[in-house]
Amino acid sequence: MDSLAVIVARRKRQDKLFGALGIACTSLGLIMLVVLLGDLMYQGFGRINWQFLTSFTSRRAGSAGILAAWVGSLAVMCITGLTAVPLGVAAGVYMEEYGRKGRINTIIEVNIANLAGVPSIIYGLMGLGVFITLFDFGRSFLTGGLTLALLILPIVIVATREALRTIPVHVREAAYALGATKWQVVRHHLLPYSLGGITTGVIIAMSRAIGETAPLIAVGAVAYLASLPQPAPFSGEFPFVSFEWIESPFTVLPILMFNWTSRPQADFQSNAAAAGLVLIAITLSLNAIAIFIRYRARRRIKW
Amino acid sequence: MRLILGNAIVRRIGLPTLLLAIVAGCSSKGGAGGSGGGSGTSSEIKSGATVTVDGSSTVFPVAEAVAEDFMKSQNGKVNVTVGIAGTGGGFKRFVRGELDVANASRPISADEMKAAKENGIEYLELPVCFDALTVAVNPKATWVDSITVAELKKIWEPGAQGTITKWNQIRPEWPDKPFVLFGAGTDSGTFDYFTEAVCGKAKSSRGDFTASEDDNTLVQGIEGNEAALGYIPFAYYDSNKAKLKALAIDWEKDTLPATLPSLEAVVSGKYNPLSRPLFIYVNKKSMTDKPHVRAYVDFFIKNAKPLATEVSYLPLPDKAYEMVLERIKTMKTGTAFGGVPEVGLPVEDILKRDPKS
């Protein structure tokens, strides 16, 4: 029999070992990220300038730019966000607050959890079948945005439900005790309180969507596009705002990068790296905005 | 507990939903392919007209170069979009009438011809430039400068898998080293063409080689291995000449000596059977009804030579471009191949045939 001291010492050793392993794993991830960013910076930073951001793509690596692609990425994200967030939040609220717990609800829950893990190309094929063949939306911003919206919908729903669950039951009970209807409870209490959690889910979902390539190729994103969405969304003439641009052909940053990396000329590789940096910058700024919203929302909550 | 910002945001969630409803309401059809703007038969090019192009990613660099300069020449009046759905994916859309132009790295197949006929799509088959497959080895492989097509077949045929693994099994004077093979991904037109030309049947190939759709990966692989042998499109060899060594190809079916891939060799028809013509297929109705499509195709053929050269592809002989322009003038529709791909055919012979649909 070992003495108590020996056993304790051994367990402490194991504890330290696990701690070291944990640090190693964490730093591995961080090192990867630093190497990746460093490599992109090294290859692409020199290419980022005003001309690169404001020109269309070209066969000449030196004069090629990413204008159509970054505008396309942002426009597609707008459509995706405007569709997936309201739908996802509404579905999450329904399932958490209104829906009766029962077999059907369980089936829906399991399916949504599974949907979150379906490969993205499958959503692309579905987009092709539903939005292009059935609804005849064409190979357009609308189709691209809606396809990605379907892709991230499960993530938004799950995040909304998780956020709602973290709100203590007594908040709901207190509100009901004061005579609030279900809708009033949801609108004045649950949604504001869960805003932080929902925003986090939306950030993760949008970050995933902005990097997608495969489903957008399936729904016909083009590789060469040298025009901005037509017609311009805002104009001087009545009715000032037009949504017709959502029917024009589109491209996005990951598709341009994919195309550039497969070119034989080495200069296109640095173009692709530069486009990657811009994509990361867009993702990070979307995240920053969302984190700011979450911070403001959390600061106001005092239970 | 007042939540001003939170409330404001929740209130705003209503607005996007509303917008979306409006958007969905006004999104009529007509988005399909975006090839609007070409109604009527006027020969005037309308502002905002679109030429919709999709298909082979091999043809893409040439099509992109043409689109870029064509749009400049039209002062931004015409839009050209070029997709990379692949030759098969492009034809699928083309035979449904969704495209004005399909880029193709192989002739239209019998199935695709049938579908086009059923949908009443008539088309012009226009060769635009050559692509040459380069058989490349590591520069350190000093023992080999040329290879015959029969030897290539011995290496690449399906039966070679697992049994033919060393250089000296091909030629006794070559070293007793195992070779490492690199080739195109099995979904690419490059794979189809190489296997057709070398093994006699498309897609008939051994499976134990490093396959990649990304030709840069193949270049890196061959560069990094002394015993490597692989086949890549000419443009990738042309841009990496310092890292790779091309082999001269000796075809037993012609009397020419072994030929290295080069501009002159391909254009004069000496680099066989590994050079192939690339095509564009043009919807005849688009050609007659949409002046901007006609202008695009004319521009393509007239500028194909300098533009193809610039992006490391190989232009057709001048005579062939004249014949292509003649075909546009006479609007002769159909294909010269009857749905069956052929290897090592001079492009003038292809153009001399009477196309049939």
Interface residues (C-beta under 8 A of the other chain):
Chain A: T57 S58 R59 G81 L82 T83 V85 P86 V89 I132 D136 F137 G138 R139 S140 L142 T143 R187 H188 L191 P192 Y193 L195 I217 G220 A221 V222 A223 Y224 L225 A226 S227 Q230 F243 E244 I246 E247 S248 P249 N259 T261 S262 R263 P264 Q265 A266 I293 R296 A297 R300 I301 K302
Chain B: M1 R2 L3 I4 L5 G6 N7 I9 V10 I13 P16 T17 L19 L20 I22 V23 C26 S27 K29 G30 G31 A32 G33 G34 G48 T50 T52 V53 D54 S57 F60 P61 A63 E64 A65 A67 E68 M71 G76 N79 V80 T81 V82 G83 I84 A85 E213 D214 D215 N216 V219 A235 Y236 D238 S239 N240 L307 E310 V311 S312
